Amino acid sequence: MWGKFPQHPKNGETVMITSFAGQSQHPLDEKGRLSIPAKFRHWLDGDDAEYVFMVTKGSDPCLVAYPLVEWDIIAEQLLKLSNFKKKNRAFIRNFTRSAARLKCDAQGRITIPQELLDYARIKKDVIIIGALNRLEFWDPEMLHNHPESQIPLDDDYFEDLGDLL
């Protein structure tokens, strides 16, 4: 699932994609910009690196942000779905219709469209969660009240996952 950038724009080196992990909380500024922590902007290096995310609605009541290289992998997978099937067309349409290409500014901020903020019910504070190949943006209250946040990660849970992994 992890890809490589074909060539670094400056020195020709191949750069590996690393996974996102961890959590942080940041407020939207007065202009509606969200600061992406440096630890989540580390998949590129070099002076000319452009940190660009495709941000769209998540399956949960949150937003998901993919680095472009990961978005390209998802798009490639979606292109394999038959356009003759109504469910496939509907899924692709709904997944991509609200997607926005957002480039970090010099301070590492992105401006998330209001439509996406409304979907995730993000008003002021944003919890940013590194979820392997993507970031999730959550309203703190929505995350706290989300049923999946209440699932205990106990021995039984890990035992069940052991059968899958």
Backbone bond lengths (Angstrom), bond angles and torsions (degrees), N, CA, C in turn:
res aa  C-N    CA-C-N  psi(-1)  N-CA   C-N-CA  omega(-1)  CA-C   N-CA-C  phi
1 M - - - 1.445 - - 1.521 110.66 -
2 W 1.313 116.98 -32.56 1.456 118.71 -179.87 1.500 109.12 -77.11
3 G 1.311 114.96 139.03 1.449 119.91 -179.20 1.512 110.92 -112.40
4 K 1.305 114.16 -178.67 1.450 121.21 174.28 1.514 107.60 -124.16
5 F 1.315 115.96 145.65 1.445 118.23 168.59 1.521 105.24 -71.84
6 P 1.312 117.92 135.44 1.455 118.93 -176.68 1.528 112.89 -56.51
7 Q 1.289 117.54 -50.23 1.459 121.31 177.15 1.520 108.51 -148.92
8 H 1.327 115.94 141.73 1.460 119.84 174.18 1.514 107.10 -69.32
9 P 1.323 118.25 136.57 1.464 120.32 -173.76 1.525 114.11 -62.74
10 K 1.329 118.11 -21.21 1.453 118.74 -174.69 1.522 113.50 -102.79
11 N 1.328 117.15 -47.77 1.457 118.41 -171.23 1.523 114.22 -117.88
12 G 1.327 118.37 5.46 1.449 121.05 175.24 1.510 115.80 76.14
13 E 1.329 118.92 2.80 1.455 120.80 179.27 1.520 110.60 -77.31
14 T 1.335 115.82 147.36 1.452 120.75 173.59 1.518 108.34 -80.22
15 V 1.337 117.08 136.07 1.455 122.11 -177.54 1.522 108.39 -116.46
16 M 1.323 117.57 123.62 1.464 121.42 179.12 1.524 110.36 -79.69
17 I 1.300 115.50 144.78 1.455 121.60 172.54 1.522 107.15 -82.22
18 T 1.286 116.63 132.94 1.458 120.54 175.30 1.518 108.08 -107.85
19 S 1.292 116.26 165.44 1.461 118.99 -177.52 1.519 110.77 -88.18
20 F 1.329 114.23 152.10 1.453 121.53 176.53 1.519 109.09 -88.46
21 A 1.321 116.75 139.29 1.467 121.73 175.59 1.521 107.89 -152.08
22 G 1.309 115.44 154.17 1.456 120.43 177.87 1.512 111.88 104.56
23 Q 1.307 114.55 -179.93 1.461 121.78 -176.37 1.518 108.89 -147.48
24 S 1.308 115.66 147.51 1.464 120.88 171.63 1.524 108.05 -152.08
25 Q 1.308 115.65 162.42 1.462 120.92 -179.81 1.518 108.61 -124.06
26 H 1.329 114.75 133.38 1.461 121.04 -179.01 1.521 109.01 -140.92
27 P 1.326 116.97 146.25 1.468 119.36 175.47 1.527 110.66 -85.64
28 L 1.317 116.05 153.74 1.455 120.24 166.07 1.527 106.25 -72.07
29 D 1.327 118.44 139.69 1.455 118.99 178.35 1.528 109.42 -81.21
30 E 1.330 116.65 -178.25 1.462 121.17 -175.18 1.526 113.00 -63.14
31 K 1.335 117.50 -18.89 1.464 121.06 178.00 1.530 111.64 -100.23
32 G 1.326 117.00 9.54 1.459 120.93 178.14 1.510 114.41 78.82
33 R 1.332 117.08 20.93 1.461 120.47 179.81 1.523 110.18 -94.14
34 L 1.323 115.15 145.51 1.461 122.31 178.02 1.516 108.59 -113.22
35 S 1.312 115.57 128.61 1.457 121.29 177.46 1.526 109.08 -82.87
36 I 1.324 115.91 121.15 1.462 121.26 176.73 1.527 107.54 -88.40
37 P 1.341 117.72 118.46 1.464 119.89 -178.19 1.532 111.91 -56.23
38 A 1.313 116.34 146.94 1.461 121.71 -178.34 1.527 111.52 -55.46
39 K 1.334 117.48 -35.67 1.472 119.15 -179.23 1.521 112.06 -63.18
40 F 1.338 117.92 -18.96 1.455 121.75 177.48 1.528 112.14 -100.60
41 R 1.324 116.79 5.58 1.463 121.34 176.94 1.520 109.99 -117.33
42 H 1.318 118.23 29.99 1.452 121.18 -170.88 1.520 115.58 -100.52
43 W 1.320 118.51 6.92 1.453 118.03 -175.94 1.517 112.66 -79.61
44 L 1.320 117.34 -12.74 1.466 121.52 173.51 1.511 109.12 -117.66
45 D 1.293 116.45 156.31 1.456 119.29 170.99 1.522 108.34 -139.63
46 G 1.301 115.70 167.75 1.455 120.50 -177.89 1.513 111.13 106.88
47 D 1.302 115.10 160.48 1.458 121.18 -175.96 1.522 113.64 -67.25
48 D 1.324 117.02 -29.97 1.461 120.61 -174.91 1.526 113.35 -97.93
49 A 1.331 117.66 11.78 1.459 120.68 -176.87 1.526 110.47 -61.83
50 E 1.335 115.92 135.40 1.458 121.72 175.14 1.516 107.91 -112.81
51 Y 1.300 116.29 122.38 1.451 121.26 -178.93 1.523 107.99 -96.61
52 V 1.326 115.16 103.51 1.447 121.71 -175.71 1.524 108.75 -122.79
53 F 1.316 115.42 134.93 1.453 122.37 177.33 1.520 109.41 -120.82
54 M 1.322 115.53 147.84 1.461 121.34 164.43 1.517 104.98 -99.84
55 V 1.327 116.30 119.10 1.463 122.04 -176.85 1.526 107.89 -112.36
56 T 1.323 115.77 132.55 1.452 121.11 -179.86 1.523 110.11 -148.75
57 K 1.322 115.40 176.74 1.460 121.39 178.91 1.524 109.26 -69.31
58 G 1.334 115.74 137.83 1.449 120.40 176.73 1.514 111.55 -88.30
59 S 1.326 115.96 169.88 1.467 120.78 174.55 1.518 110.24 -67.69
60 D 1.319 116.31 -32.55 1.459 122.70 173.81 1.527 107.54 -90.69
61 P 1.328 118.22 172.97 1.477 119.06 179.91 1.533 111.93 -76.39
62 C 1.324 114.90 62.62 1.456 121.64 179.30 1.518 107.86 -146.29
63 L 1.325 116.29 177.25 1.450 121.82 173.89 1.516 108.19 -106.59
64 V 1.322 116.21 150.29 1.459 120.42 175.37 1.524 108.03 -120.40
65 A 1.325 114.57 140.24 1.459 121.35 -178.86 1.528 108.20 -124.96
66 Y 1.319 115.40 121.42 1.451 121.89 -179.93 1.524 109.56 -110.49
67 P 1.335 118.24 134.71 1.469 118.16 167.35 1.533 107.71 -59.71
68 L 1.322 117.20 151.40 1.461 119.82 -175.44 1.520 113.11 -54.29
69 V 1.318 117.31 -38.57 1.464 119.85 -178.61 1.524 110.57 -63.31
70 E 1.320 118.46 -36.15 1.463 121.51 177.09 1.526 110.94 -73.79
71 W 1.336 116.62 -37.75 1.459 120.22 176.74 1.528 110.48 -60.50
72 D 1.317 116.25 -39.70 1.459 120.44 178.67 1.531 111.42 -62.20
73 I 1.321 117.48 -37.12 1.467 121.49 177.56 1.528 109.80 -65.29
74 I 1.335 116.41 -43.85 1.471 120.66 178.72 1.529 109.88 -63.94
75 A 1.319 116.88 -44.60 1.462 120.31 179.75 1.527 110.73 -60.16
76 E 1.307 116.66 -40.16 1.460 120.85 178.11 1.533 110.83 -61.53
77 Q 1.324 116.00 -40.95 1.466 120.03 178.03 1.532 110.97 -66.89
78 L 1.329 116.95 -40.96 1.465 120.53 -179.97 1.530 111.92 -66.21
79 L 1.326 116.46 -31.93 1.462 119.92 178.82 1.528 112.16 -66.47
80 K 1.317 116.94 -17.97 1.465 120.97 178.70 1.528 112.10 -80.08
81 L 1.337 117.22 -14.08 1.462 120.78 178.28 1.525 109.42 -74.40
82 S 1.304 116.81 141.12 1.453 121.51 -179.86 1.530 110.51 -71.71
83 N 1.331 115.43 128.89 1.465 120.86 175.67 1.522 112.35 -74.91
84 F 1.325 116.98 -7.01 1.449 120.40 178.83 1.525 111.97 -80.76
85 K 1.330 116.48 -12.93 1.461 120.35 179.91 1.526 109.86 -97.37
86 K 1.328 114.47 126.83 1.461 121.76 -176.82 1.528 112.08 -57.90
87 K 1.342 117.93 -43.51 1.470 121.30 -179.35 1.527 111.22 -62.13
88 N 1.316 116.67 -39.71 1.463 120.06 179.12 1.526 110.97 -64.10
89 R 1.332 115.87 -46.90 1.470 119.67 179.54 1.522 110.56 -60.29
90 A 1.333 115.67 -44.81 1.467 119.96 -179.16 1.530 111.09 -63.32
91 F 1.332 116.66 -43.16 1.460 119.20 -179.65 1.521 110.91 -62.74
92 I 1.320 116.73 -49.60 1.463 120.55 -178.61 1.531 110.14 -59.90
93 R 1.312 116.07 -44.81 1.466 120.59 -179.73 1.526 111.19 -60.34
94 N 1.333 116.73 -47.84 1.462 120.31 -177.60 1.515 113.15 -70.70
95 F 1.324 117.07 -32.04 1.460 120.49 179.98 1.526 111.37 -73.26
96 T 1.324 116.39 -37.79 1.465 119.56 -173.38 1.526 114.76 -96.74
97 R 1.313 118.40 -19.33 1.469 119.84 -171.80 1.522 113.56 -63.70
98 S 1.311 117.48 -29.68 1.464 119.84 -179.62 1.520 112.77 -102.02
99 A 1.322 116.87 4.13 1.465 120.16 -178.28 1.525 110.34 -66.83
100 A 1.315 114.08 138.26 1.460 120.44 179.06 1.519 109.58 -129.13
101 R 1.326 116.08 133.76 1.468 121.67 176.76 1.522 106.66 -85.87
102 L 1.335 116.53 113.79 1.459 121.28 -175.23 1.516 110.38 -120.72
103 K 1.302 115.37 122.53 1.471 122.01 -179.87 1.520 109.12 -100.72
104 C 1.323 116.11 132.10 1.469 120.15 176.00 1.521 109.35 -65.63
105 D 1.324 115.91 138.80 1.455 119.89 174.07 1.528 109.08 -79.83
106 A 1.315 117.31 -174.48 1.467 121.56 -176.13 1.532 112.88 -61.44
107 Q 1.335 117.31 -23.18 1.466 121.45 178.39 1.525 112.31 -95.84
108 G 1.339 118.00 6.60 1.455 121.69 178.23 1.516 114.28 79.03
109 R 1.337 117.30 27.02 1.470 121.73 -178.72 1.524 110.50 -106.63
110 I 1.334 114.57 148.97 1.458 121.06 171.75 1.525 108.21 -123.68
111 T 1.311 115.89 151.58 1.460 121.25 175.70 1.523 107.46 -105.90
112 I 1.325 115.34 112.16 1.459 121.22 -176.95 1.529 108.53 -86.95
113 P 1.341 117.23 129.77 1.474 119.53 179.12 1.531 111.86 -57.64
114 Q 1.328 115.39 144.52 1.465 121.35 -177.59 1.522 112.40 -56.90
115 E 1.328 117.29 -37.63 1.472 120.86 179.41 1.533 110.89 -56.75
116 L 1.324 116.90 -40.87 1.464 120.49 179.69 1.524 110.85 -72.22
117 L 1.320 117.04 -40.93 1.466 119.99 177.32 1.528 110.62 -60.38
118 D 1.323 116.60 -40.91 1.465 121.04 179.00 1.530 110.81 -63.50
119 Y 1.331 117.01 -42.94 1.462 120.89 179.97 1.534 111.00 -57.41
120 A 1.333 116.28 -45.01 1.467 120.90 -177.51 1.526 112.24 -87.18
121 R 1.332 116.43 1.01 1.464 122.51 -178.90 1.530 112.57 57.03
122 I 1.319 115.18 34.39 1.465 121.00 178.15 1.513 107.83 -83.95
123 K 1.335 115.58 123.69 1.458 121.02 -178.78 1.521 111.33 -109.10
124 K 1.311 117.10 -53.58 1.461 120.24 -175.63 1.526 112.05 -134.16
125 D 1.327 116.73 -61.27 1.459 120.14 -178.30 1.519 110.93 -90.92
126 V 1.330 115.64 147.12 1.455 122.09 -179.29 1.523 108.59 -130.19
127 I 1.323 116.27 128.25 1.459 120.79 170.41 1.521 106.37 -92.90
128 I 1.323 115.24 124.29 1.462 122.10 179.18 1.523 106.96 -104.65
129 I 1.331 116.23 122.49 1.461 121.41 -178.60 1.522 108.31 -117.89
130 G 1.327 115.75 127.18 1.454 120.97 172.86 1.518 108.66 -78.63
131 A 1.337 117.24 119.67 1.463 122.36 -176.18 1.537 109.53 -125.24
132 L 1.309 115.04 63.14 1.461 124.81 178.32 1.523 112.85 64.59
133 N 1.335 119.69 -89.42 1.464 119.87 -175.87 1.525 113.33 -96.63
134 R 1.329 116.76 7.06 1.467 120.35 -177.85 1.525 109.70 -151.13
135 L 1.314 114.34 167.25 1.457 121.62 169.86 1.518 107.49 -108.69
136 E 1.323 116.30 147.30 1.455 121.46 172.72 1.521 107.81 -114.11
137 F 1.339 116.27 136.55 1.457 122.79 177.33 1.522 107.55 -111.94
138 W 1.329 116.32 119.29 1.465 122.51 -176.06 1.523 111.38 -123.55
139 D 1.321 115.89 144.73 1.451 121.70 163.17 1.530 105.39 -72.02
140 P 1.342 119.47 132.34 1.469 120.39 -176.47 1.528 114.19 -54.82
141 E 1.321 117.51 -41.49 1.460 120.41 -179.14 1.532 111.09 -68.19
142 M 1.332 116.36 -40.92 1.469 120.17 178.32 1.526 110.61 -61.55
143 L 1.322 117.07 -42.55 1.463 120.45 179.56 1.523 110.74 -64.98
144 H 1.325 116.08 -44.42 1.468 120.46 -179.16 1.527 111.46 -61.27
145 N 1.332 117.29 -38.08 1.461 121.80 -176.51 1.530 113.95 -91.42
146 H 1.313 117.84 -5.71 1.456 120.83 -178.39 1.528 110.00 -67.51
147 P 1.332 118.06 130.90 1.477 120.35 -176.21 1.525 114.30 -54.05
148 E 1.323 117.80 -36.29 1.464 119.39 -179.99 1.522 112.17 -67.43
149 S 1.327 117.27 -23.38 1.466 120.24 177.05 1.514 111.70 -70.66
150 Q 1.334 116.11 -16.36 1.464 121.15 -177.59 1.534 112.27 -93.40
151 I 1.327 117.94 -6.41 1.463 120.37 -178.36 1.527 108.89 -70.45
152 P 1.331 117.24 121.48 1.465 118.90 179.50 1.533 110.72 -74.36
153 L 1.299 115.96 133.10 1.463 120.79 176.88 1.528 108.00 -91.05
154 D 1.325 114.88 74.38 1.460 121.11 -176.93 1.529 110.34 -99.98
155 D 1.321 116.63 -174.92 1.458 121.34 -178.05 1.522 112.57 -58.02
156 D 1.340 117.75 -40.78 1.462 120.95 -179.99 1.528 111.22 -61.99
157 Y 1.317 116.50 -40.70 1.455 121.20 179.50 1.528 110.22 -60.94
158 F 1.339 116.52 -49.63 1.449 121.24 -179.34 1.536 110.86 -66.46
159 E 1.314 117.33 -34.25 1.470 121.69 177.64 1.534 109.69 -62.14
160 D 1.340 116.53 -44.20 1.458 120.79 179.07 1.535 110.90 -64.72
161 L 1.322 116.56 -40.85 1.465 119.74 178.76 1.520 111.38 -65.82
162 G 1.327 116.66 -32.20 1.456 120.90 178.92 1.518 112.25 -57.77
163 D 1.327 116.77 -31.23 1.464 120.27 178.55 1.526 112.11 -73.77
164 L 1.314 116.24 -22.80 1.464 120.59 -177.73 1.517 113.26 -91.98
165 L 1.321 116.56 -30.45 1.467 119.85 -174.64 1.506 112.30 -96.49
